[in-house]
Amino acid sequence: MQRVAIVGCGFVADLYMRSFAVHPEIEVVSCYDRDAARLAAFSKHWNVAAAADLAAVFTEVAGTGLLLN
């Protein structure tokens, strides 16, 4: 399973999530956005853990994951 974290929860992040829906081998483990309202809405809509800050996102995918921006 490939672990992925997303930084930036705007329009493109929604496209990523739609694409990941057909790839069960990809697990989106966290997301982050500097806009707290956008982060909360994205996290709730896609049921993805919202990271408190960028350091937390990096920790989620350290060593074996992928960070999408």
Phi, psi and omega in degrees: 000131177269124178270133183229141171237147183244130173248120184100111187251037178270206186304314183295323178299323176296321177296317176304313184297321177296320178293319181296336181301333180260011178233084183296347179279356179251130178241118176275113189265338177194167178214159179210144173212143180289343175270107186300322180292318179293319177300313181297317181294315180296313181301315180292314183298316185262000180055051179241139180298131176272124178280146181287331182198176181296324179301320179294322178296313180299321179296322181300327185244009184305128174085316187233002185248187183230136177251123177255134180236000000 
